[in-house]
Amino acid sequence: MMRAIFMGETLVFTGSKFEIERVLEAVDKYKPDYMPVSPSEIQQLWRSELTEKYDLSSLKFIQCSGAPLGTDVADKFRAKFPNVKLAIRYGLTETTGAVANMRSPEELERVGSVGRLVEFMEAKIVDLLTAESLSSGHQGELWLRGPSIMRGYVGDDKATAEILDSEGWLKTGDLCYFDSQGFLFIVDRLKEVIKYKNIKIAPAELEHLLVSNHEIDDDVVVPYPDEEAGEIPMTFIVRNPESNITATQVMDFIAT
């Protein structure tokens, strides 16, 4: 809404819930060139046959945020809509806006990343045990510092102290890494990482793999207690309405 106001744009509301046909009707009728979406909405757009029914030629730019977007889903979206630029954005409520964004052609082509840091924002990847800074290519917790970082949680000093250190670094709770060219990659939320024996498993990685199967519309991966391994990944899936895929077939798909 703020973007529309300060850039003098027309803003089209389609309701509080993403209903694909209503959204497609709005694009056909009002001819917007930009649309913000979530990863699950990207998934619906590349899968739906309804997209053939409406004129979507006005769309030039799609901005995706809210959760990690799987590379496979992004590739399929780009293949279906070759004239639409797909940009990924990363930010938190505590940063009051975007932290990393895709804007340049080079950033838009870096599949799997969320682009580079926005202006005036500092970042570092720290070791999960020692909090020491890690070099590019190494996964750890992302810490951020900059003028848009919140001052704290109102009336909750304890929660503020847990997320903000004395030097103003915000601990995001996200498992991330930077590559050698400064592109940021989000792996998963740290609190959601599954600890299988001594191996850390990112649920998002498995979720992205699952939805690449045309018989699966949506899924979530969670930890399940296991006496020997500590935790094992368990998934809940939403089948495609026309699918009868079984649990064994899902496990066989992942195994390959």
N, C-alpha and C positions, 0 to 999 in steps of 0.2 A: 504493500500500500504506500509506504514511504517513497519507494522507487518511482511509482507512478506519479506521485505528487511532485517530487522535485525534478522529474524529467519531463513533466507535462504530457504524460501518457494517458490513454484511455484504459480504464480498468474494467474487466468483465468478470462478474461473479457467477459461478456455476453451482453454488450450494456448498454446504459444509462437508459433504461427502463426495469423493471422486466416483461419479457414475459415468462410465466411459461414453455412452451414447449421448448423454446431455453435454459432455465436454466437446465431443466431436461436432454436435449440432451448433454449439456456440462458435467453434472455430470456423465452420462453414458459413455461418451467418455474419459474424462480426469481423472476420479476417485478421485476427491478431498475428503478430510476427514473433511474439515471445510468450513462453509458458513455463512456469515453475512446476516441477513434479517431484514425486518421491520414487525410489527404486521400484516399488511394487506397481506404481502407475506406469513407469517405463515398460515394465513387463507386460502389462495389459495392452499397451499401445502396439507393441510389436507382434503380439499374439492375435489380437482381435481382427476378425474379418470385416468388422464394421468400418474399419478405416478406408476400405475400398468404396464405401457407400457415400462418403462425404468429400468435399473439396477441402483439402488441408494444405494447399499450395502456398498459403500466406505464411505458414510457420517457417521461420528461418533459424530460430534459436530456442533450445530447450535447456533449462537449468535444473539439475538434479541435486537434491540434498536431503538430509534427514537420516540417512543410513548408508553404509557402504553399498556401492553398485557393482555387481559382478561383471567381470570383463566379458564373459560369454554373452550376458544379456545386453551389455553396451554394444558389442559387435553386431548382434542380431538387429538391434534397433537402428544402428547406422546403415546396415545393409538394406533395411526396409525403407528408411527415410534418408537417402544419400544427400539430399539438399538441405537437411536440417543439421545445424551444428549442435552437438551434445556436449554441454559443459557440466562438470561436477564441482560442487562448492562444499566447503567444510567450515563449520562454525559451531559454537555452543551458546546457550542462553547466557552463560557467565562471561562470554566475550562480546556480548551485545552485537553480534553480527558475524560476518564471514572472517575466517582466519586465513584460509587459503582458497584460491579461486583460479579458474581457467579463463583467460581472456585472449592471449595471443594465439596465433595459429600453431606455434610450437607446443603450447600448453594443451590445446585442444586435441592434438595428435598423440599426447602421452597417455596411452590407454592404461587404466588401472590406478592412475594417480588422481589427486584432487587439485593439481596445479601447484603453483608456488605461493609463498606467503604474501599476504597483502602488505601494503606500505606501512611502515612504522611498527610492525609486529616482529618480536623476537621469538625464537623457538629453540628448544634443545631436546634431544632424545636422551633419557637417563636410564641407567641400569635399574632393574626392578628391585634389587637387593641393596645396592650401595648408593644409589642416586647419583653416581658419577656419570658425566657426559659421555655419550658414545659417538663414534664416528659414523659417517654415512654408510648405509647398507646394513646397519645393525638395528634390530628391533628392540624397542623399550617404550617406556611411558613418555608421551609428549607433554612437555611443559611449555607454557606460553607466558610472554610478558609484553605489555604494550598499553597505550593510552585508552583503549576501549575495554580493557579488563575491568570487571566489576570491583567495587571496593569491598564487598562482602555480602553475606546473607543477613537481611534485616532481623535483628533480635536473636541471632543464633551465632554467638561468638565461637562456639565449639566447632560447628560445621565450617565456619570461615577459616579457622586455624588449620583444619584438616586439609583444605584445598588450596589455600594461599600461604606461601612461606614468607619469611621476614624480608626477603628481597623482592617481593612482588610477583614471584613466579606462580602461575596457576597450574595446578596438577590436573590434567584433563581426564585421567582415568582411561585413556585410549592407548592401545598398543599400536605403534606406528614406526615408520622409518623414513629417512630421506635418502634419495639416491645421490650420486656424485654431482648432479647438476641442479640440486636444490628442489627437486620435485618431491612432494609429500605423499606418502602412501599410508592409508588407514587399514590396519589389519582387523581389529575388533575392539570391543570394550573389554578392558582388563577383567572386570568382575564377571564377565561371561565366558572367559577362557576356561576350557575344560582341562583338568590335570589328569591325564591318563598315564599312570606310573610316573616316569620322569619327563614325559612328553607333553608339551602345551599345545592344545588343539583349539583353533579359532572356529567357533560355530559358524561365523559368517562365511568362511571358506566352504564348508560343507553345504550351507544353505544355498550359496550361489551355484554349486555343482548340481544340487537336487533340482532347482528350478530350470536348469538347462534341459531337463527331460520334458518333452512336450506333454507327457501324461500327468505332470505335476503342476498345479496352478500356484501353490504357495506352500511354504513350510517354515518350521522353526526347529532349531536344534538346541537341546538343553542337556545339562549333565545328569547322569543317573548313577546313584551310588553302586559301587562294585567292590566286593570284599578284597579281591586280589589286586585290581588295578587302581582302586581309589575312586575313579570316576570313568564312565564310558559315555560316549555321545548317544543320545536317543533323539529321534526326530518325530514330529507330528506333521503330517502332510495333508494338504487339501488336493484331492484328485481332480483332474479335468473332468467335467460332467460326463464326458463320453468315455472315460477310462475306467477300467476295472483292475488297474495295476495292484499287485499284492505286495505285502511286506517283504516276502522273499525276493520278488523282482526288484524292489527298491534297493535292497541290500546287495543284490547281484550287480545292479547298475553302479552303485558306489564302489564296489570291489574292483570293477574294471578300470 
